[in-house]
Each structure stands twice: as structure tokens, then as C-alpha cells.
Amino acid sequence: MSTTRIKSYIRVLMVLVLSGIATAVGGQVNAPNVQAMETTDSGLKTTSFVTAAGKVDVNFPDDMAANDEISGTVIAQPAGNTEEERELNLDELNGYVVNVAPDRPTDSVAQQPPESSSNSQPPTDAIGTPATVSGAPPADSCAAPPLAQVPIVYPTSPSNMPSFNFRVPPGCGRMRVGLQKTHGRTVCMATTPCLPEPPPTPCSSQQCILPTVGRCGYPIPIKRPCSGGFSNSQVQMQPPGGKPTNCTPLAKSPRQLVVKSPRSVIGPAQLTAREGNQVAQGDFHNLKVSLQCSNTVLHKGDSTQIQIHVQGLQGLKQPVKLHVHAFGVLELNGGNDQMFSLSSK
């Protein structure tokens, strides 16, 4: 008898405003029971390693290009149904190190010493399709000296999230991202592409392109000329009559800063973005999207009703699109790809 657990498909059923894109990561060599995937969503490009103990997300800006100074983050999400299981799996994940290096060594790479730094942030959701690759892990973790080596530490606050900062070498077409046991071998290797040339700056140094709507707990991009690491930037979200809440930085390039929208702010708010001594403000709607279904365990031929609840629409001036996508063995009435228009009415 075939049984399907709806919850395993729930996350991919809700993609707000812009759909995330999931692809298998090319050029990967994995140990048994370790898989790699890459996702893109709202300015963020994430290489994820899925192990028996949980998932490790390595976040980059999606416009990463040769010669860019970029910043990124490493987020561990331990698996487990109980607190005890998650603590045991966290101990396992804490035994890993993430290495980031150019795919091939060049003369310019050898002249640039590795750089890395550490900060912190809570886990985020990621949507992706695992890639199944078999083979023995390589003896070396990287083809060139790593630009960043980040020990995995579960963050206790947004101020101590593991992060990295480096300059992408000239002529670099892609980066190697490796998951390595501390003082041991690499258990999974993946590659992520770099643009050959930096794309145009989205606006002048006196301007900033702020988003107007986003989803609680998901990435939002701030488009503007940027410089330095995360310490040079700050983004806050403040509801009417409430206190400002910091948005945790996820990735940064010279053209954008990607932050995580806070889950604690729902509905209309003011978004404030600081880059150095430049400050930009704008109206924002932070929407909370949740899904409920009457039966989460289905046998072959069974059906159930799925309800999607969206909070925070009050005062929304323009409709937004909600993209609903199902994959695998699930079939939605009306098709597995559906688009809905949401408004405050």
C-alpha cells in the first residue's frame, strides 16, 4: 500500500511574489547519505548539504561575479522530532566545516590570502530538489586554497551567525563549496557559478530600491550600491506603533544586500535600510503564509483539502501574486502550478 505524507510536500506549496528555483548542483561528489542542492530566491543563492543529522545552508548573493567583494552565511538546521534528537544531531553538524574556494587555481588566486569572519542568525527554510550522486569523496576539499573556512556553529542570536567575506578572484567562473569533517575528509563537494563580469549597479549611490512586500521568515533583497561586509549595513522593520526589529543579513554583493524578513512582524511596516551613512525608508507589507490540511497522511487514491491562510494583507495598495506549486505524487485540482491574486479587500 502506498502512503504519502503531505507534510513532506508542504513547503513547496507556498511561494510568495517570486518563485524560488531549485536545481541539482553540478560537479558534485558525495559520500553516501549526503546530498547537495542549489536554490535561488529573491536575490539569494543557497547551496544546501543534506545529511542524516540535518541540513547545512551556505548562502551567497545570486549576482556574485568575478572581482566582487561578497559576504555570505552558513546556517545549520538539525533534524529531529524532539529536542533531544535535535541536540544530538546538532553535535554531529558541529563537527563539520564549510570550505569555499575557486574551482580552479589561478595566479591571481595565489596572490590573495583567505579571509573569513563570524557572525550569526537563526535557521531559514529552503526549498529544493535533492541531487543523487554516488562516488567516493575526493582527497582534497578544494582545487585551490580556500577563500573561506567556516566551522558550523548553531547560532544563539543573530549577532553570532557563522559568516564569511572575501573577494572573488578575477576570471573565476565558479566556486567550489565543500562540506568537510573537522580535521578530516570532505564528505560532499558542489559548485556554484559566478558571473564573468559584474552586472550593472541597479541605481546611483544616492538611491535605493526597496521591496514593498515579502514573506515572514524569507529573504528580501535591498538593491543599492554596497561596500564592505555586514557590519557596514543595517535593515530594520517597524510596525505602526511598535519597536523596530532587525532583519538578519544573509548575503551581500556590491549591488545588493539580502536579509531575512522577521517572523515577528506581520502586516504593514516601515522598512529602513542603512548602508554606511546612507539611509533609505519605505512602506512594506510582511505577509505570513501558512498551510493547513485535514489529513496529512494519504494512501494511494485518497484526497484531502488544503487551505492556505495569508495574514497581513490589511492596507495593501497593490495586489500581490501567490504561486502555489506541488510536485512528486501530489495532484492538485486545477493543476499543480496555480497563481492567485491577493489584495486587502
C-alpha positions, -999 to +999 in steps of 0.1 A: +000+000+000+014+034-010+014+061+017+022+098+012+029+122+040+016+156+029+039+175+052+069+164+032+055+185+003+040+214+022+069+238+019+069+238-019+032+246-020+037+282-009+060+306-028+051+342-025+057+370-050+086+353-068+090+316-071+122+300-058+141+279-083+156+246-073+183+228-093+206+199-088+241+212-082+266+203-109+301+189-104+293+173-070+309+143-055+291+130-024+297+105+004+268+080+009+237+096+025+249+132+017+231+152-010+236+187-024+211+211-040+211+247-050+181+271-047+176+307-057+151+331-042+148+369-040+184+377-045+197+347-025+216+317-039+219+288-015+240+257-017+225+231+008+240+199+021+215+174+034+229+148+058+213+123+081+219+148+110+202+177+092+208+204+066+236+229+062+228+260+041+256+281+025+242+315+013+256+336-015+243+367-033+227+355-066+246+381-086+281+370-073+307+379-100+344+379-106+362+407-087+333+412-063+337+415-026+309+393-013+296+382+021+276+351+029+263+330+058+263+294+069+232+281+087+228+247+103+193+231+107+195+199+128+170+172+121+148+155+147+113+154+161+122+160+197+146+185+214+168+156+224+171+143+188+179+178+176+206+183+202+223+150+192+221+159+156+234+194+163+265+178+179+270+159+147+267+190+125+290+210+147+318+185+136+317+199+101+335+228+084+324+246+052+351+254+027+346+279-002+373+282-029+377+290-066+370+259-088+405+262-104+437+278-091+449+308-109+479+331-105+456+358-091+441+334-066+476+326-052+482+362-045+451+367-024+451+353+012+419+337+025+395+359+045+367+349+068+347+362+097+320+351+121+285+364+130+251+346+134+214+341+126+185+317+131+177+290+105+157+297+074+135+275+052+149+263+019+131+246-010+150+223-033+152+191-052+179+167-039+205+155-064+215+119-061+252+114-069+273+084-059+311+081-056+340+084-032+348+119-018+379+135-032+411+135-011+413+173-014+384+196-004+392+223-030+411+227-062+426+260-049+433+274-014+400+282+003+389+318+004+367+310+034+367+282+061+337+284+083+332+260+113+295+251+117+281+265+150+243+267+157+237+304+164+223+316+197+215+350+183+216+369+150+249+385+162+269+353+162+258+336+130+287+320+111+295+342+081+323+348+056+337+376+035+361+375+006+369+389-028+360+367-058+393+362-079+394+377-114+384+353-141+367+329-116+338+312-133+325+292-104+332+284-067+336+251-051+317+246-018+328+217+003+314+201+035+343+187+054+347+169+087+368+189+111+404+178+106+391+151+082+380+144+047+355+162+025+321+143+026+304+164-001+315+189-028+294+211-050+300+240-074+281+273-077+286+296-107+300+332-107+291+358-133+322+365-156+315+403-153+297+423-125+262+433-137+253+470-138+247+487-105+209+490-101+209+527-091+231+556-082+248+559-048+222+583-036+193+559-044+180+526-031+154+502-044+134+488-015+109+459-019+073+467-009+061+432+001+076+400+014+070+368+034+078+363+071+110+344+075+121+346+039+147+366+020+141+402+008+167+420-014+177+456-009+191+469-042+217+496-040+255+502-042+270+484-013+305+481+002+323+462+029+309+434+050+277+430+070+290+455+097+285+484+072+248+476+067+216+475+088+180+468+079+151+472+103+113+466+101+090+486+123+052+481+126+030+511+133+033+520+170+058+492+175+095+488+180+119+483+151+131+447+146+164+439+130+164+419+097+192+393+098+217+396+069+221+366+047+243+377+018+258+408+003+274+419-030+284+453-043+249+457-057+225+443-031+220+432+005+198+402+011+182+399+046+158+376+063+124+391+069+115+388+107+087+364+116+075+386+145+063+415+123+031+408+104+013+433+081+022+469+073+055+482+085+082+507+077+114+493+062+146+512+070+179+503+052+213+518+062+244+514+042+273+534+057+259+569+062+231+565+036+196+558+049+165+548+029+130+542+041+098+529+025+064+512+032+065+474+034+040+446+039+052+415+057+029+386+049+026+354+070+016+324+048+005+292+065-010+259+052-034+235+068-049+202+056-074+180+071-054+148+066-016+148+064-012+111+057-027+098+024-029+064+009-030+058-028-062+072-042-070+093-011-077+130-013-077+159+012-085+196+013-056+221+016-062+256+029-037+284+026-040+313+051-024+347+044-021+372+072-010+409+070-029+420+038-046+450+056-037+483+039-021+466+009-024+491-020-015+467-049-024+431-053+003+405-050+007+371-066+007+338-046+023+310-066+011+275-055+033+246-067+030+209-059+054+182-071+060+144-068+030+122-064+006+150-054-020+162-078-039+195-072-074+201-086-069+228-113-032+218-119+000+216-099+010+252-108-015+278-099-014+316-094-037+336-072-040+374-068-042+386-032-055+420-020-066+437+012-103+435+001 
